[in-house]
Amino acid sequence: MNIYLLQTSGSGGIGPLIFLPLMILVFWLFFIRPQAKKAKQTKQFHEKLQKGDKVVTIAGIHGVINKINDDGTILIETSPGHYIKMEKTAVHIDWTQNINKAGTSTDKK
């Protein structure tokens, strides 16, 4: 019985040391890295916005960019003669890309 106790008491030293770095690696690969990549892609999208682009805001407002201001705001024409001033960051990347894909596919027919 004493030999069994000696064997079990010495067997827990290296396991947690390997497990902790492995968990950090998994969190980085599956959570931190994709989120940072998406943030970089969104920032580049907002920087490339130009006059005449069809956009959809995070509030669901559809319009066309009429003017890009130096203070980070844009002027969106929602209907002829009606404008809304809002931040560039209020343009939703996924919805805008989807509406532009749908618009180009119907224009080619």
FENLINPE-V367589 format. One record per residue. N is the residue number from 1. SS is DSSP state (hx for helix, st for strand, lp for the rest). PSI is psi as a letter, one per 40 degrees, with the letter a starting at -180 (* if undefined). Layout:
n=N ss=SS psi=PSI
n=N ss=SS psi=PSI
This chain:
n=1 ss=lp psi=d
n=2 ss=hx psi=d
n=3 ss=hx psi=d
n=4 ss=hx psi=d
n=5 ss=hx psi=d
n=6 ss=hx psi=d
n=7 ss=hx psi=d
n=8 ss=hx psi=d
n=9 ss=hx psi=d
n=10 ss=lp psi=e
n=11 ss=lp psi=e
n=12 ss=lp psi=e
n=13 ss=lp psi=d
n=14 ss=lp psi=e
n=15 ss=hx psi=d
n=16 ss=hx psi=d
n=17 ss=hx psi=d
n=18 ss=hx psi=d
n=19 ss=hx psi=d
n=20 ss=hx psi=d
n=21 ss=hx psi=d
n=22 ss=hx psi=d
n=23 ss=hx psi=d
n=24 ss=hx psi=d
n=25 ss=hx psi=d
n=26 ss=hx psi=d
n=27 ss=hx psi=d
n=28 ss=hx psi=d
n=29 ss=hx psi=d
n=30 ss=hx psi=e
n=31 ss=hx psi=d
n=32 ss=hx psi=d
n=33 ss=hx psi=d
n=34 ss=hx psi=d
n=35 ss=hx psi=d
n=36 ss=hx psi=d
n=37 ss=hx psi=d
n=38 ss=hx psi=d
n=39 ss=hx psi=d
n=40 ss=hx psi=d
n=41 ss=hx psi=d
n=42 ss=hx psi=d
n=43 ss=hx psi=d
n=44 ss=hx psi=d
n=45 ss=hx psi=d
n=46 ss=hx psi=d
n=47 ss=hx psi=d
n=48 ss=lp psi=e
n=49 ss=lp psi=h
n=50 ss=lp psi=i
n=51 ss=lp psi=h
n=52 ss=lp psi=e
n=53 ss=lp psi=h
n=54 ss=st psi=h
n=55 ss=st psi=i
n=56 ss=st psi=h
n=57 ss=st psi=i
n=58 ss=lp psi=e
n=59 ss=lp psi=e
n=60 ss=lp psi=e
n=61 ss=lp psi=h
n=62 ss=st psi=i
n=63 ss=st psi=a
n=64 ss=st psi=h
n=65 ss=st psi=h
n=66 ss=st psi=d
n=67 ss=st psi=i
n=68 ss=st psi=h
n=69 ss=lp psi=i
n=70 ss=lp psi=e
n=71 ss=lp psi=e
n=72 ss=lp psi=e
n=73 ss=st psi=i
n=74 ss=st psi=i
n=75 ss=st psi=h
n=76 ss=st psi=h
n=77 ss=st psi=h
n=78 ss=st psi=d
n=79 ss=st psi=i
n=80 ss=lp psi=h
n=81 ss=lp psi=e
n=82 ss=st psi=h
n=83 ss=st psi=i
n=84 ss=st psi=h
n=85 ss=st psi=h
n=86 ss=st psi=i
n=87 ss=st psi=i
n=88 ss=hx psi=d
n=89 ss=hx psi=e
n=90 ss=hx psi=e
n=91 ss=st psi=h
n=92 ss=lp psi=h
n=93 ss=hx psi=d
n=94 ss=hx psi=d
n=95 ss=hx psi=d
n=96 ss=hx psi=d
n=97 ss=hx psi=d
n=98 ss=hx psi=d
n=99 ss=hx psi=d
n=100 ss=hx psi=d
n=101 ss=hx psi=d
n=102 ss=hx psi=d
n=103 ss=hx psi=d
n=104 ss=hx psi=d
n=105 ss=hx psi=d
n=106 ss=hx psi=d
n=107 ss=hx psi=d
n=108 ss=lp psi=e
n=109 ss=lp psi=*
